[in-house]
Amino acid sequence: MTNDSKIFVAGHKGMVGSAILRILGVNGYYNVSTISKNQLDLKDSIGVAKLFAKVKPDYVIVAAAKVGGIGVNEKYPVEFLKDNLIIQNNIIEQSYLHGVKKIIFLGSSCIYPKDSPQPMKEEYLLKGPLEPTNEGYALAKIVGIKLCQYYSYQYGISSLNIIPCNLYGTNDHFDVETGHVLATLIKRFIDAKEKNSDEIVLWGSGVARREFMHVDDLARAVLFLIEKWSTPEIINVGTGRDISIFELANKIASITGYEGNIKWDDTKPDGMLKKCLDISKLRSLGFNSNIDLDTGIKLTVKEYYKKKNG
């Protein structure tokens, strides 16, 4: 991929897409196209076809998706499966029809079986049942990966299929109902501190373990792998280190200065109990993350204050 390559980033206003957009700009890629949702709903197949005919991209990065936490995934499985399938199918089909050089598809670590051995190796995909609380989203991501791979095998269209761990950071949305766990915890603790709340109630038992990567590190990995990973086989991207939600909550409480009691509502689901990626393949290529968890949390806390007071 050269600096004048025509690149289309789908989902550029989301946390992942915006991070990829930033890293492309920093590295001198100037021929980058995007489109906002109010200009085009990517579920509109005719509109997506017209967009590709106009842009004629060489590289397509699929960062567009309907995303959310456990609660909203569990409540709206139809939308998480159906909407993501339609978005992916439209973009991947038009990428093939317009002869793109490479499709870069972003999956999710929730695609692995709920009882997967830890850390999770790429070959564990489809080796067992999925976690029920995010099954719809996971199924959509698996289909997207397989569709990219099938186009590679059947028609020779190059694809890069990346499986990130849990992400957080710049441009995350701090929404208690639909947000990711780390950003949601930051919002909950800061808001509780400002209200002088004596107690905060969190979902689950706290025993579930998650691996977290700052989205800016993921964006670096995407650019790195476009050049270094030439097969359509999936590759994990993460830090290789996990933390329990109990430990994470206490860490965020300490960083935000919340001194009240933390109560766990174990009538609510924990989701997958363990979800840490084996990143041996990524490390063998020479990539390492730069932003440690404490630093990343502090950066995200600053961003929440900026949004809250802005």
PyMOL commands that set and color helices and strands:
alter all, ss='L'
color gray80, all
select helices_A, chain A and resi 15-26+45-55+70-75+77-97+109-111+122-124+132-155+181-194+215-228+245-256+280-284+293-309
alter helices_A, ss='H'
color red, helices_A
select strands_A, chain A and resi 7-10+32-33+59-62+102-106+158-164+166-168+199-203+209-214+235-237+242-244+261-265+274-275
alter strands_A, ss='S'
color yellow, strands_A
deselect
rebuild
show_as cartoon
